[in-house]
Amino acid sequence: MSEIEIVDKIWSISSLVENSYLSNNIKKDKLIDCALGVDFKKFNNLDKNEKKGEEFNILFVGNINVEKGPHILLKAGLGLKSSNKINIIFNGGIATNFKDIFNGYVDKLAKNNISVIYGGGGSPLKSYARASIFVLPSVHESFGLVVLEAMAAGLPVVLSDNVGAKDCMKENVNGFTFKKGDHIQLTGIIQKLINDKEMVKKMSKESERIAKEYDWHFIIKSLIDKIKESNL
């Protein structure tokens, strides 16, 4: 007997996860819908002096492998233009089978005057502090805690439509979604943000406001309340 059959309820962390369960004949009333949370103060209380002048810094945080879609972001970068310096910052471990692909894009982007900065796989706090926007182009992501971290850090977020944490952001308010794998659409969204500093500022404030509602304090209370409501 599988775990799903023996448990009373299943915590579903996103609409993507819920749809996966439903498509596998798990009944809706067995699911408890509740997003994951974030330590808001940890990611909101950053030293923004990491930002340097007029640079536009695009941040990716996570394992650098095909499933997370970094190649989609790198390919999108080839179409970007700005009078100011553009950096694409990566924070996370690079999969062995992805290194050649990654390095190939680094060389191509350098010819387009775009720098790729690899911050290693350590704490992303300094990267969040330095970033202008956050991009998670995953081919598939059941949630993506880094999205809430980026929002708490006051970053507009750009997500593929197959990232579960898209449930937590608000389209055209604190970020945008694009069709997974569509690097051309991603280029257009990022270029729009590069061209509109005021939009970036407004979305930054909205990201902080929304992320505060997802502090673990509120998420845990919400989850407990939903468990109680289910009469277990």
C-alpha positions in Angstrom: 0.0 0.0 0.0 1.4 3.4 -1.0 1.9 6.3 1.4 -0.8 8.2 -0.4 -3.4 5.5 0.3 -2.7 5.3 4.0 -2.5 9.0 5.0 -5.6 11.0 5.9 -4.6 14.2 4.2 -1.9 15.4 1.7 -0.2 18.8 2.0 -0.4 20.3 -1.5 2.1 23.2 -1.8 1.0 24.6 -5.1 -1.6 24.4 -7.9 0.9 22.5 -10.0 1.2 19.9 -7.3 -2.5 19.8 -6.8 -3.2 19.3 -10.5 -0.6 16.5 -10.5 -2.5 14.7 -7.7 -5.9 15.2 -9.3 -4.6 13.9 -12.6 -3.5 10.7 -10.8 -7.0 10.2 -9.4 -6.4 11.6 -5.9 -9.6 13.1 -4.6 -9.7 16.9 -4.0 -11.0 16.5 -0.5 -7.9 14.6 0.5 -5.7 17.6 -0.3 -4.8 20.5 2.0 -3.8 23.5 -0.1 -1.1 25.6 1.6 2.0 27.3 0.2 5.4 27.1 1.7 6.8 30.0 3.6 9.8 32.2 4.1 11.9 33.7 6.9 10.9 37.2 5.9 13.2 39.2 8.2 16.3 37.1 7.2 15.9 38.0 3.5 14.4 41.4 3.9 17.1 42.8 6.1 19.9 42.8 3.6 22.7 45.3 2.9 21.7 46.7 -0.5 25.1 48.4 -0.8 26.1 45.3 -2.7 24.4 47.0 -5.7 26.9 48.8 -7.9 26.0 52.0 -9.7 23.8 51.6 -12.8 24.4 47.9 -13.3 21.4 45.8 -14.0 21.8 42.5 -12.3 19.7 39.5 -13.2 19.8 36.7 -10.5 19.3 33.0 -10.7 19.5 30.9 -7.5 19.4 27.1 -7.5 21.1 24.1 -8.8 22.4 24.9 -12.3 21.1 22.0 -14.3 18.7 21.5 -17.3 15.6 21.0 -15.1 16.0 24.5 -13.6 16.3 26.1 -17.0 19.5 28.2 -16.7 20.1 27.7 -20.4 16.8 29.4 -21.1 17.9 32.4 -19.2 21.3 32.5 -20.8 19.8 32.2 -24.3 17.4 35.0 -23.4 20.4 37.1 -22.4 21.7 37.1 -25.9 18.9 39.4 -27.0 19.3 42.0 -24.2 20.5 45.5 -24.8 21.4 48.4 -22.5 23.6 51.4 -22.3 24.5 50.3 -18.8 26.3 47.1 -17.8 24.2 43.9 -17.6 25.3 41.0 -15.3 23.6 37.6 -15.0 24.5 36.2 -11.6 24.3 32.5 -10.8 24.3 31.2 -7.3 24.3 27.4 -7.0 26.2 24.3 -7.8 26.7 23.5 -11.5 25.9 20.0 -12.6 28.9 18.3 -14.3 27.0 17.6 -17.5 26.0 21.3 -17.7 29.4 22.9 -17.4 30.2 22.9 -21.1 26.8 24.4 -22.0 27.2 27.0 -19.3 30.7 28.0 -20.4 29.6 28.2 -24.0 27.0 30.8 -23.2 29.4 32.7 -21.0 31.7 33.2 -24.1 28.7 34.2 -26.4 27.3 36.7 -23.9 30.7 38.3 -23.3 30.8 39.2 -27.0 27.4 40.9 -26.4 28.9 42.9 -23.5 27.0 40.9 -20.9 28.9 39.4 -18.0 28.0 36.1 -16.4 29.0 36.1 -12.7 29.2 32.7 -10.9 28.8 33.2 -7.2 29.3 29.5 -6.2 27.0 27.4 -4.2 27.1 29.1 -0.9 24.7 31.5 0.8 22.7 33.6 -1.7 22.2 36.5 0.6 24.8 38.8 -1.0 23.5 37.8 -4.4 19.9 38.8 -3.4 21.3 42.1 -2.1 23.1 42.9 -5.3 20.3 41.8 -7.7 17.9 44.1 -9.7 15.5 41.3 -10.6 15.2 37.5 -10.0 14.5 34.9 -12.7 13.6 31.3 -12.2 13.1 29.7 -15.7 12.6 26.1 -14.5 11.2 23.5 -16.9 9.5 22.0 -13.8 9.4 23.3 -10.2 6.9 22.0 -7.7 7.3 25.2 -5.7 10.6 27.1 -5.6 11.4 28.6 -2.1 13.9 30.9 -3.8 11.0 32.8 -5.3 9.7 33.8 -1.8 13.3 34.6 -0.7 13.8 36.9 -3.7 10.4 38.6 -3.0 11.3 39.1 0.6 14.6 40.6 -0.6 12.5 43.1 -2.6 13.1 41.8 -6.1 10.6 41.7 -9.0 10.3 38.0 -10.0 10.2 36.5 -13.5 9.1 32.9 -13.5 8.3 30.2 -16.0 4.6 29.1 -15.9 5.7 25.8 -14.6 7.0 27.1 -11.3 4.7 26.3 -8.4 5.5 29.5 -6.5 3.8 31.5 -9.3 0.8 31.1 -7.0 2.4 33.5 -4.6 3.3 36.3 -7.0 0.9 38.7 -8.7 1.2 39.1 -12.5 2.1 42.6 -13.6 2.2 43.7 -9.9 5.4 42.2 -8.6 6.5 40.2 -11.6 5.7 38.2 -14.7 5.4 34.7 -15.9 6.4 33.4 -19.3 5.8 30.1 -21.1 8.3 27.5 -20.1 11.2 27.2 -22.5 10.2 30.4 -24.4 13.5 32.4 -24.3 12.2 35.0 -26.7 9.3 35.9 -24.4 11.7 35.9 -21.5 14.0 38.3 -23.3 11.1 40.7 -23.9 10.1 40.7 -20.2 13.6 41.3 -18.9 14.2 44.0 -21.5 11.0 45.8 -20.4 12.3 45.8 -16.8 15.7 47.0 -18.0 14.0 49.9 -19.8 11.7 50.9 -16.9 13.4 51.7 -13.6 10.2 53.0 -12.1 8.5 49.7 -12.8 11.3 47.8 -11.1 11.0 50.1 -8.0 7.3 49.6 -7.8 7.5 45.8 -8.2 10.3 45.7 -5.6 8.0 47.2 -3.0 5.1 45.0 -4.0 7.3 41.9 -3.7 8.2 42.8 -0.1 4.6 43.5 0.7 3.4 40.2 -0.7 6.3 38.1 0.8 5.5 39.4 4.3 2.2 37.6 4.1 4.1 34.3 3.5 6.3 34.5 6.6 6.5 31.1 8.2 4.6 32.4 11.2 1.5 32.9 9.1 1.9 29.8 6.9 2.2 27.5 9.9 -0.9 29.1 11.5 -2.8 28.7 8.2 -1.8 25.1 7.8 -2.8 24.2 11.4 -6.2 26.0 10.9 -6.8 24.0 7.7 -5.9 20.7 9.4 -8.4 21.6 12.2 -11.1 22.4 9.6 -10.7 19.0 8.0 -11.9 17.4 11.2 -9.1 14.9 11.5 
